[in-house]
Amino acid sequence: MKTTDVRVRRAITALAAGRPVVLSDGTDGDGQLVFAAEAATPALLHFVIRHTSGYVRVALPGHECVRLNLPPVSSAAEGASAHCVSVDTRGTGTGISGADRARTIAALASPATVASDLQRPGHVVPVRAEPDGVLSRRGPGEAATDLAFLAGRGRCAAFSEIVSRRDPTLVARGPEAVEFAVAHGLAVVSMAELVAYRRRTEPQVVRLTETILPTRAGNCRAIGYRDVYDGGEHLALIVGATGAGVPLPLHVHVECLTGDVFGSNACRCGDELNRAMTRMRAQAGGVVLYLRPSGPPRACGLFAPATADTHPNISDTVAWMLRDLGVFALQLSEEVPGFGLVLFGAIREQGIGTQTLAVAG
């Protein structure tokens, strides 16, 4: 198991047990204490308030914000998490104590709570999180709800910035957040690790359609896919028969409008695709994955050339398409354009065997 996956699973286990975890956001990002809202207790809130800014927010889905009548306090920028009007649970004291805030946080997580149970303004700040979590927006609210959901605690989680021990006027960042986790025996996970874990463990494409398509390589099975989150549409062409466990030649091609459609000589894209189809016909078998990432079309000679950094999620898309096809043994093409080494590493991470290591960049 990957070390990064171990860290994510430790964090999930801790939240499931009602313990807080440390969420880091890269070398310079703020460190956050995160816990499942339904697990809020006075003792846990005492710990959180003591070691953080005390500005405790509770991230929850948009539909819950609507159900509980929690409007945003201002117009948020598109894609940003919206801070909502602060609340207290009716019947609490002043609302500011750890016990009062624990009761309010737990109430926000409870499906039995209704809008009239909350008084406004209060001392706990709800935050509307994006529905797809960190795969929609890499914010602390989205990460907190993802971790709580993965821990079986529902999509409601609290978070607050850890205060720096070196300079209490600042928030703990990067290494200091990790040091805090070690000092208190807490699991620590980074935003990037959570994103990568979800992309590895959750299907990233959905199969839309299938037909038989006549091509220069003969009649092929053509299977259409769509990315679950960004809407990119892709095509898998299966040439010939596919036997279980038999390594299949693979060619991954990223759409190039100018090269594929108009035969532009400004790139090799169209020629590479044609050669791959011809080779697979001669070998009586193979798979071509034709990728069309979301956003502006790739067009060599017209727009800036695409690289592996331009479409960082392509390797995950390829791996999930191969999983759906039931292809777990490959013979990599020696003419994989641009993305070869990146794709090779990602395919190996997914447990898909490869026979040919020579890939051209």
C-alpha positions as CSV (number, residue, x, y, z in Angstrom):
1,M,0.0,0.0,0.0
2,K,1.3,3.5,-0.8
3,T,2.6,5.5,2.2
4,T,0.3,8.4,1.3
5,D,-2.7,6.0,1.3
6,V,-1.7,4.8,4.8
7,R,-1.7,8.4,6.1
8,V,-5.2,9.0,4.6
9,R,-6.6,5.8,6.1
10,R,-5.1,6.6,9.5
11,A,-6.9,10.0,9.4
12,I,-10.1,8.3,8.4
13,T,-9.8,5.8,11.2
14,A,-9.1,8.6,13.7
15,L,-12.2,10.5,12.7
16,A,-14.3,7.4,12.8
17,A,-13.2,7.0,16.4
18,G,-14.2,10.6,17.3
19,R,-10.6,11.9,17.4
20,P,-9.4,15.1,15.6
21,V,-6.7,15.0,12.9
22,V,-4.4,17.6,11.4
23,L,-4.9,18.7,7.9
24,S,-2.0,20.4,6.1
25,D,-2.1,22.3,2.9
26,G,1.4,22.0,1.5
27,T,4.6,23.5,2.7
28,D,3.2,27.0,3.2
29,G,-0.4,26.2,3.8
30,D,-2.3,26.6,7.1
31,G,-2.6,23.7,9.4
32,Q,-6.1,22.8,10.5
33,L,-7.6,20.7,13.3
34,V,-10.4,18.7,11.8
35,F,-13.0,16.5,13.5
36,A,-16.4,15.0,12.7
37,A,-19.1,17.3,13.8
38,E,-21.3,14.6,15.2
39,A,-18.4,13.6,17.5
40,A,-18.2,17.0,19.1
41,T,-17.9,16.9,22.9
42,P,-17.0,19.6,25.5
43,A,-13.6,18.0,26.0
44,L,-12.8,17.9,22.3
45,L,-13.9,21.6,21.9
46,H,-11.7,22.5,24.9
47,F,-8.7,21.0,23.1
48,V,-9.6,22.6,19.8
49,I,-10.1,26.1,21.3
50,R,-6.9,25.9,23.3
51,H,-4.7,25.1,20.3
52,T,-6.4,26.9,17.5
53,S,-7.6,30.4,16.6
54,G,-10.9,29.5,18.2
55,Y,-12.7,30.4,15.1
56,V,-14.4,27.1,14.7
57,R,-16.3,26.5,11.5
58,V,-18.6,23.6,10.5
59,A,-18.6,22.5,6.9
60,L,-21.7,20.9,5.6
61,P,-23.4,20.3,2.2
62,G,-25.4,23.0,0.4
63,H,-28.7,21.2,0.7
64,E,-28.2,21.1,4.5
65,C,-27.6,24.8,4.6
66,V,-30.9,25.3,2.7
67,R,-32.8,22.9,5.0
68,L,-31.5,24.6,8.1
69,N,-32.0,28.1,6.7
70,L,-28.3,29.1,6.8
71,P,-27.9,31.8,4.1
72,P,-24.4,33.1,3.2
73,V,-23.3,36.2,5.0
74,S,-22.1,37.7,1.7
75,S,-21.8,37.0,-2.0
76,A,-19.0,34.5,-2.2
77,A,-16.7,34.3,-5.2
78,E,-17.6,31.6,-7.7
79,G,-16.4,28.2,-6.6
80,A,-15.5,29.4,-3.1
81,S,-16.9,28.0,0.1
82,A,-19.6,30.3,1.5
83,H,-19.5,31.3,5.1
84,C,-23.1,31.3,6.4
85,V,-24.8,33.2,9.2
86,S,-23.5,32.1,12.6
87,V,-25.7,30.1,14.9
88,D,-26.2,28.7,18.4
89,T,-28.5,25.9,19.5
90,R,-31.5,27.2,21.4
91,G,-31.3,26.4,25.1
92,T,-27.5,26.8,25.4
93,G,-26.0,29.4,27.7
94,T,-24.1,32.3,26.2
95,G,-23.1,30.0,23.3
96,I,-19.4,30.7,23.5
97,S,-18.2,28.0,26.0
98,G,-16.7,24.8,24.7
99,A,-19.8,22.9,26.0
100,D,-22.2,25.2,24.2
101,R,-20.3,25.1,21.0
102,A,-20.0,21.4,21.1
103,R,-23.7,21.1,21.5
104,T,-24.3,23.5,18.5
105,I,-21.7,21.7,16.3
106,A,-23.3,18.3,17.0
107,A,-26.8,19.8,16.3
108,L,-25.6,20.9,12.9
109,A,-24.7,17.3,12.1
110,S,-27.9,15.8,13.3
111,P,-30.7,15.1,10.8
112,A,-33.2,15.7,13.5
113,T,-32.2,19.3,13.8
114,V,-34.6,21.8,12.1
115,A,-34.1,25.5,11.3
116,S,-36.1,26.6,14.3
117,D,-33.7,24.8,16.7
118,L,-31.0,27.4,15.8
119,Q,-30.8,31.0,16.8
120,R,-29.0,33.6,14.8
121,P,-26.4,35.1,15.1
122,G,-24.4,32.8,17.3
123,H,-20.9,31.5,18.0
124,V,-20.5,28.7,15.4
125,V,-20.0,29.5,11.8
126,P,-21.4,27.1,9.2
127,V,-19.6,26.9,5.9
128,R,-21.3,25.5,2.7
129,A,-18.9,23.0,1.1
130,E,-18.8,22.0,-2.5
131,P,-20.8,18.8,-3.2
132,D,-17.9,16.8,-4.7
133,G,-15.4,17.8,-2.0
134,V,-11.8,18.3,-2.8
135,L,-12.4,17.1,-6.4
136,S,-14.4,20.2,-6.9
137,R,-12.4,22.6,-4.7
138,R,-9.3,22.1,-2.6
139,G,-10.6,24.0,0.5
140,P,-10.4,23.0,4.1
141,G,-14.2,22.7,4.3
142,E,-14.3,20.3,1.4
143,A,-11.4,18.3,2.8
144,A,-13.1,18.1,6.2
145,T,-16.4,16.9,4.8
146,D,-14.6,14.3,2.7
147,L,-12.7,12.9,5.6
148,A,-15.8,12.8,7.8
149,F,-17.8,11.0,5.0
150,L,-15.0,8.5,4.4
151,A,-15.0,7.8,8.1
152,G,-18.7,7.0,8.0
153,R,-19.6,10.1,10.0
154,G,-21.7,11.9,7.4
155,R,-20.8,15.0,5.5
156,C,-20.5,17.4,8.4
157,A,-17.1,18.3,9.9
158,A,-15.6,21.1,12.0
159,F,-12.2,22.7,11.4
160,S,-10.1,25.5,12.8
161,E,-6.6,26.9,12.2
162,I,-3.8,25.7,14.5
163,V,-2.0,28.5,16.2
164,S,1.8,28.6,15.9
165,R,3.7,27.8,19.1
166,R,6.7,29.7,17.9
167,D,4.7,32.9,17.2
168,P,1.2,32.8,18.7
169,T,0.3,35.8,16.5
170,L,0.5,33.5,13.5
171,V,-1.1,30.3,12.3
172,A,1.0,27.1,12.2
173,R,2.1,26.3,8.6
174,G,3.7,23.3,6.8
175,P,6.2,21.6,9.0
176,E,5.0,23.2,12.2
177,A,1.5,21.7,11.7
178,V,3.1,18.3,11.3
179,E,5.2,18.9,14.5
180,F,1.9,19.7,16.3
181,A,0.4,16.4,15.2
182,V,3.4,14.5,16.4
183,A,3.5,16.2,19.7
184,H,-0.2,15.4,20.4
185,G,-0.2,11.9,18.8
186,L,-2.6,12.9,16.0
187,A,-2.9,11.6,12.5
188,V,-1.9,14.0,9.8
189,V,-2.9,14.2,6.2
190,S,-2.3,16.7,3.4
191,M,-4.8,18.1,1.0
192,A,-2.8,16.6,-2.0
193,E,-2.8,13.2,-0.4
194,L,-6.6,13.3,0.1
195,V,-7.1,14.3,-3.5
196,A,-4.9,11.6,-4.8
197,Y,-6.5,9.0,-2.6
198,R,-10.0,9.8,-3.8
199,R,-8.9,9.8,-7.5
200,R,-7.3,6.4,-7.0
201,T,-10.1,4.8,-5.0
202,E,-13.2,6.3,-6.6
203,P,-14.1,5.7,-10.3
204,Q,-13.2,8.8,-12.3
205,V,-15.1,7.9,-15.5
206,V,-18.5,6.6,-16.4
207,R,-19.3,4.4,-19.4
208,L,-21.9,6.2,-21.6
209,T,-22.3,4.2,-24.8
210,E,-20.9,1.3,-26.9
211,T,-21.1,0.5,-30.6
212,I,-19.2,-1.2,-33.5
213,L,-17.2,1.4,-35.5
214,P,-15.7,0.7,-38.9
215,T,-12.2,2.1,-39.0
216,R,-9.0,1.7,-41.0
217,A,-8.1,-1.1,-38.6
218,G,-11.4,-2.9,-39.3
219,N,-14.5,-3.0,-37.2
220,C,-13.7,-2.0,-33.6
221,R,-15.6,-1.9,-30.4
222,A,-16.0,1.8,-29.6
223,I,-16.8,2.7,-26.0
224,G,-17.6,6.2,-24.9
225,Y,-16.7,7.6,-21.5
226,R,-17.2,10.8,-19.6
227,D,-15.1,12.2,-16.7
228,V,-17.2,12.1,-13.5
229,Y,-16.1,15.5,-12.3
230,D,-14.9,17.7,-15.2
231,G,-17.1,16.4,-18.0
232,G,-14.3,15.5,-20.5
233,E,-15.4,12.9,-23.0
234,H,-13.2,10.0,-24.2
235,L,-13.2,7.0,-26.5
236,A,-11.8,3.6,-26.2
237,L,-11.3,1.6,-29.5
238,I,-10.7,-2.1,-29.1
239,V,-9.1,-3.7,-32.1
240,G,-9.5,-7.5,-32.4
241,A,-10.0,-9.9,-29.6
242,T,-9.0,-9.2,-26.0
243,G,-8.0,-12.3,-24.0
244,A,-7.9,-12.3,-20.2
245,G,-4.3,-11.9,-19.0
246,V,-2.9,-11.5,-22.5
247,P,-0.8,-8.3,-22.7
248,L,-2.5,-5.9,-25.2
249,P,-0.8,-3.2,-27.1
250,L,-1.9,0.2,-25.8
251,H,-1.8,3.6,-27.5
252,V,-2.9,6.7,-25.6
253,H,-3.8,9.6,-27.8
254,V,-4.8,13.1,-26.6
255,E,-7.0,14.8,-29.1
256,C,-5.2,17.2,-31.4
257,L,-7.7,19.1,-33.6
258,T,-5.2,20.3,-36.1
259,G,-3.3,17.1,-36.4
260,D,-6.1,14.6,-36.2
261,V,-8.7,16.3,-38.3
262,F,-6.8,18.6,-40.7
263,G,-3.6,16.5,-41.0
264,S,-1.4,19.4,-39.9
265,N,2.3,19.0,-40.4
266,A,3.0,21.2,-37.3
267,C,3.0,18.0,-35.2
268,R,3.2,14.2,-35.3
269,C,-0.2,13.7,-33.6
270,G,-2.2,12.5,-36.6
271,D,0.6,10.3,-38.0
272,E,1.1,8.7,-34.5
273,L,-2.6,7.8,-34.3
274,N,-2.7,6.4,-37.9
275,R,0.5,4.3,-37.3
276,A,-1.0,2.9,-34.0
277,M,-4.2,1.9,-35.7
278,T,-2.3,0.3,-38.6
279,R,0.1,-1.6,-36.2
280,M,-2.8,-2.9,-34.2
281,R,-4.6,-4.1,-37.3
282,A,-1.4,-6.0,-38.3
283,Q,-1.1,-7.5,-34.8
284,A,-4.9,-8.3,-34.8
285,G,-5.4,-6.7,-31.4
286,G,-4.9,-3.7,-29.2
287,V,-6.5,-0.7,-27.4
288,V,-6.5,2.9,-28.4
289,L,-7.6,5.4,-25.8
290,Y,-8.6,8.7,-27.4
291,L,-8.7,11.3,-24.7
292,R,-10.6,14.6,-25.0
293,P,-10.0,16.6,-21.8
294,S,-12.4,19.3,-20.8
295,G,-11.5,22.9,-21.6
296,P,-10.2,24.4,-24.9
297,P,-9.3,21.7,-27.5
298,R,-5.7,20.7,-28.0
299,A,-4.5,22.0,-31.3
300,C,-0.8,21.9,-32.0
301,G,0.4,24.9,-34.0
302,L,-2.6,26.9,-32.9
303,F,-2.6,26.8,-29.1
304,A,0.3,26.2,-26.7
305,P,1.4,22.5,-26.8
306,A,-0.1,20.3,-24.1
307,T,2.1,18.5,-21.6
308,A,1.5,16.1,-18.7
309,D,1.2,19.2,-16.5
310,T,-1.5,20.7,-18.7
311,H,-3.8,17.8,-18.0
312,P,-2.6,16.4,-14.6
313,N,-5.5,14.0,-14.2
314,I,-5.1,12.2,-17.5
315,S,-3.2,9.3,-16.0
316,D,-6.0,8.6,-13.6
317,T,-8.5,8.8,-16.4
318,V,-6.5,6.2,-18.4
319,A,-6.2,3.9,-15.4
320,W,-10.0,3.9,-14.7
321,M,-10.8,3.4,-18.4
322,L,-8.6,0.3,-18.4
323,R,-10.1,-0.9,-15.2
324,D,-13.6,-0.6,-16.7
325,L,-12.5,-2.5,-19.8
326,G,-11.1,-5.2,-17.7
327,V,-7.6,-4.7,-19.1
328,F,-4.9,-5.4,-16.6
329,A,-2.0,-6.5,-18.8
330,L,-0.6,-4.1,-21.3
331,Q,2.1,-3.8,-23.9
332,L,2.9,-0.1,-24.0
333,S,3.3,1.6,-27.4
334,E,6.8,3.0,-28.1
335,E,5.2,6.1,-29.6
336,V,3.1,7.4,-26.7
337,P,3.3,11.1,-27.3
338,G,4.3,13.4,-24.5
339,F,2.6,11.6,-21.6
340,G,4.4,8.3,-21.8
341,L,6.5,8.3,-18.6
342,V,3.7,9.9,-16.6
343,L,1.2,7.3,-17.8
344,F,3.5,4.4,-17.3
345,G,4.0,5.4,-13.6
346,A,0.3,5.9,-13.0
347,I,-0.6,2.6,-14.7
348,R,1.9,0.7,-12.5
349,E,0.4,2.4,-9.4
350,Q,-3.0,1.0,-10.3
351,G,-1.7,-2.6,-10.4
352,I,-1.9,-2.9,-14.2
353,G,0.9,-5.0,-15.6
354,T,3.1,-3.7,-18.4
355,Q,5.4,-5.6,-20.7
356,T,7.2,-2.9,-22.7
357,L,9.1,-0.2,-20.8
358,A,10.4,1.7,-23.8
359,V,8.1,4.7,-24.2
360,A,8.9,7.8,-26.1
361,G,8.4,11.3,-24.5
